[in-house]
Amino acid sequence: MAIVIIRQDDKIPQWKEALLKVDPDLSIYSYLEDHPREEITMAVVWKHPKGTLQGYPNLKLIASFGAGVDFIFEDQTRPLHVPITRVVDPKLASDMSEFVLGQILSHLKNFNRYKVDQLNKKWQPIAYRRIEDITVGIMGMGALGSVLAKDLLKLNFKVMGWANSPKQEIDISMFVGADEREEFLSKSSVLVCLLPLTEETKGILNKALFSQLPPGAFVINVARGGHLVDEDLLEMLGSGHLSGAYLDVFHAEPLPKDHPFWEHPDIHFTPHIASVSDVPSVSPQIIENYHRLVSDLPLHNQIAIDKGY
């Protein structure tokens, strides 16, 4: 029994070393090296090349290196009967929360606008807002959204959440399902998308949704690029209904050089760095799940394949 690492960046050696540090007795291979395919029972993946999960006759688990699993579902050549797990890590959640908090505060105090003005050598004071002036609406109240909500409450933000199923662990106003989404949106002066990417949520950040936000709303997408209809965001910014957006995820990454987001003064973005799996923190839970697999015990953080998350 062995593990194969499949990812398209230069981090395979780093992850292999970290996983072996947790359990030096394991057999762990890069998919790029010669390896005994019939011995592989677990594949640990991140944005793997489509088709690379084929040819492992004894594969029993596909494990994501991160919180997202949408890229696994996009690979229709994967063995469909094999369970999938994801990472749930406190550092991932705290990193995401800190990132979003920074963007919300930058929006309140006009830091993004001042950076644009600086580049244009423009001196123009702008009236700022306070925490008490806005309500933050979080779409997606899973592990990441819940931590963000708690951190916002500590700073005295007004916070609301929207999800497909009730969440009871946080004392905020919760809106559930399609019937309550419009009311949630109408009160969200800052909208944060932390939804999983599924067939139901693809393109959810569109013109119809934006039009239900209050005038001047600000949108933050730190979930997946597939949630956003790019053209609709541009249109709603152009109309003045939205005041701006902060994006960390995109349909194509890196963002193509000719994409209009690059030069838009009201769209600010980062290169998908809001929350990155911490190698020392995440490695133990990956190895623990491998041992649970070998021992035929229930897996941690197994996703519901029928739901896509």
N, C-alpha and C positions, 0 to 999 in steps of 0.2 A: 504494500500500500504506500502511495506517495502523493505528493502535491506538485502541481505545475502552476507557475506564475505566468499570466498572459496579460501584457499591457504594451502600449505603443510608445512609451517614453523611455528615458534613460535610467529609470529608477528600479529596474528589476534587481540589479546586484544589491542595492540598498535594502530592499524589502527581503530578499533572500537571506541576507546576513542577519537582519532583525528577527526574522522568523526562526532561524536556526539558533539564535541566541536564547530564545524562549525554550526551545527543545532541540538540542544538538543531535539527538538520535534520529531525527526525521530525515527522510529522503525528499529533498525539495529541488525542483528543476526549473530553469527558464524554458519557455516553449521554443526559444531560439537555438537551444543546444540539443544534441542527441539525447533522447530520454526514452525509457521503456513505457510506451504508451499504454500497454495493457496493465501496468501497475498503478496508473494514476486513478485515484478515487476522488480527489478534490482539486478543482481548478479555482484559483484566486485571480480575479480579473478586474481590469479597469479600462473601459473603452477599447476592448480587444478588437482586433481585426475580425470582421464577420467571417465565419467558417472555421475559425481556429479551435472551436470547441468540438468539432467533429473528430472522429477517429480515436476516441477514448472509450473502449468497450465496457470498462468497469467504472466509469465516472458516476459518482453518487451525490455530488454536491458542487454547486457553482456559488462561490462566495464573492461578493463585491468588496473591493478595497475601501469603498466609501458608503455614504448614506444613500446614494442614488443607485437605482437598478434599471432605469429606463433603457439604457444602452444594451442591457442584456436582452430585454424583450424585443428590441429592434433587430436582433440577430435571429431570424427565422430558421437558421440552420442549426441552432443549438438543440441538444436533446431535450425535448419538451417535457419529458417525465421527471427530469432531475430537479430537486428542490433548489431554491435560491435563498441565500441569506444576505443581509446587509450589515453595515457597521452602525452601531449606536454607541457614541462615545461622548462623555461629558465635555471634552476639549473641543470636539466638533461643534457642539451646541453653544458653548461659551464663546468660541471664536466667531460664530455666525452672529450671535447676539451683539457682541462688541462692534462688529462691522456695521450692522444695521443701525445701532445706536449712533455711531459716528455719522452715518449718512443723514439720519433724521435731524441731528443737531446741526449739521452743515446746512441743511435745507432751512431750518429755522433762522439761522444767523446769516444766511446768504453767502456762505463761504464759496460755494461753487460758482455763483454769479461773479463774485469779486475776482476769482481766478481768471475768468473769461475777460473781465474788464481790465485786469492787469496786463494780459497779453495784448489787449487793444489800446493800452495806455489811456484808459478812461477812468476818471475820478468821479464816482457817482455814489454818494451814500444812499443806502436803501433802508427803509424801515424794517426792523427785525420783529420776529414774533417770539413768544414765550411758550414754555411747555404747557401752560394752562390754556393756551389758545387753540390747541389742536387735539384731535382724536386719532389715534393710530388704530387702523383696522388690519388684523393679521389673517390672511387667507391660508389655512393650513395650520392646525393646532397639534401637530405631532411633537416629536422630541425637540426639534429646533424651535418651532413656534411657541411651545410652552415655556421654554427657557427665556426667549425674547420677551414674552408677555410679563413674566415675573420681574425681569430686569427693568422693564419700562415702568412697572408699578412702583419699584423702589425709587424711581426718579419723579414720581407723582404724575406721570402721563395718564391720560384717559385712554383706556385700552379696550378693544373689542376683538372677538375672534369669530371666525366662520369656518365650519367644517361640515363634512357629510354626516358625521355622527356626533352625539353629545359628548362633551368633555366636562368633567366635574371637578378636576383637580385644581383648578385655578379660579379665583374669585373675580371673574370679569364677566361682562355681558357676552353671552354666547349666542350665535345665530347658527342654525342647523339646516342644511339642505337647500334646495333650489327655491323653496317657497319663502325663505327668510333672507335670501341673499340681497335682494334689492334694498330692503331696509338697512341691512348692514352697510352696503355700499354708500347709501345716501348720507350716512353719518361719518364716513371715513375721509378725513381731510388728508391723511397720509395712508396709502394702501401698500402693504408689504405682502408679496407673494412668496409663500413657502410651501406651496402645494407639491405633492408628488406628481410627476408627469405620467398621465394615463390617457387612454383614448377619450375619457370624459373631460379631461382638463386641457388637452391640446388646444391652443388658440383661445383659451378662456380670457386672456387679457386682450380684448378686442373693443371695437368702437361701441358696441351695445353695452358692454360692461362699463367702459370709461364714461359713457353718457349718464350713468346712474350715480357717479361720484359727484360730490358738490363742486361747483365752479372753483377753479384754482387748486384742485387736489394735486398731490405729488405721488408718483408711483415708484416703488422700489421692487425690482424683480431679482431675487437671489436664489431662485429655484432652478428652473431650466429654461433655455431659450425657446423651446417649443411651446411654452405657455403664451408667448407674446406674438401678436400679429403686428409686425413691424410697421406696415403701412398705416394701420389704424392709429398707432401711437403718434406717428408723424402728423397725421391729419388732425388728431385731437389737440396736439400741441400747437399746430398752426392756427386752429380756430380760437385758441386761448382758453379752452375749457380746462385743460391741464396746464399747470404751471411749470412742470418739469418731470424728469424721470432719472432714476439712477439704476443702472443695469450692471450685473456681474456675469450674466450668462447670455448666450446667443445661439441662433440656429446653426451658424458655421463659426467654428473657432480654430484659428484666430479669425477675428472679424475681417472680412475682405476689405482691401484698401479702398475700393470704390463705394463702400456702403455709406449712405447719407448720415448715419449716426456719428461718423468721425467729426464732422464739421458743424453739427447742430449745437447751438449755444445753450439749449435747455436740456440736452441729454448728456449725462455724465456717466462714465463707466470705468470698470476695472476688468482685467483679463482673467476672469473666473478664479479669483483668489480669496473670496469672502471667507471660506472655511475649507481647509485642506486637511486630509487625514494625517494625524501625527503618528509617525512610524512607531516610536517606542510605546505609545499609548494604545494603539490599535492592534499591534502584533499579538499580544497575549490572548485577546478574544478570538482572533482568527485561529490560533492554535488550539484554544479550548474547544472551539466548535469542531475542529478536526478530531480531537480525542473523543468528543461526544458522538461523532459520526462512527468512529471505529467501535465504540462501545454500544452502539445502537441506542443512544439516549436522545431525548428531544433536543433539537437544535435551538440555540439562542438566535433571536432576531430573524427568524424565518419569515419571509414575506408570503402573502396570500397571492398565489399566481393568478387566480381568477380576478383579483382586484388590481393587480399590477403594482402593489406596494405593500 
